[in-house]
Amino acid sequence: MVARKKLAEFIDCFCDRGAFSVEHCRRVLAAGKRQGLIPRLHAEQLTRTGASHLAVEAEAASADHLDKLSAADIRALARSQVVATLLPGANFHLGLRAYPPARKLIDAGAIVALATDFNPGTSPTLNMQFILSVACSALRMTPAEAISAATINAAHALRRADRLGSLEPGKQADLIVMDVGDYREIPYYFGVNHCRMTVKAGRIVWEGGGCR
């Protein structure tokens, strides 16, 4: 019914300890694909279940979390078009010592994206600038890698990269103007909102103080 009424374009499955098994998720995602929905997977957050390999098998748009990856999992993701969407805000909020292996994924050639995972239980933050800071400090990503992960790679995870995620001729003009002297200052000054202007589809939708 959801697919028929075009209420969604993706189908997601929570594959983890205490949630759904790999086989359960395989059945759910297969049913969704038959109706034209694109798979996504909550994978390898609390335990290694093999969900990342299921994401590759199902040609998922993204596999999210990925804290508990093996070397074989990383290689499989790197050979695929599945976007590895890392959610370090959850690790920070839960006080976990381990973070997703961003450096290994990037070095292997995987497509890495970043997101807030905003939810009241494990990641109550809306601040993507803070996520960039955590990505650089805890995940050992460079500022350029973190910004790319939060923009163009995130657009790939949403299957929107043909029109969103980068400033190019022919793409929708979605952008923010930051009050910094260098892009590396965005993650460097953590917990600070640097945004002075937000533009959506070429129209200014918000403008803060100090912006000319």
Buried (B, 14 or more C-beta within 10 A) or exposed (E): EEBEEEEEEBBBBBBBEEBBBBEEBBEBBEEBBEEEBBBBBBBBBEEBBBBBBBBBBBEBBBBBBBBBBBEEBBBBBBEBEBBBBBBBBBBBBEEBEEBBBBBBBBEBEBBBBBBBBBEEEBBEBEBBBBBBBBBBBBBBBBBEBBBBBBBBBBBBBBBBBEEBBEEEEEBEEBBBBBBBEEEBBBBBEBEBEBBBBBBEEEEEEEBEEEEE
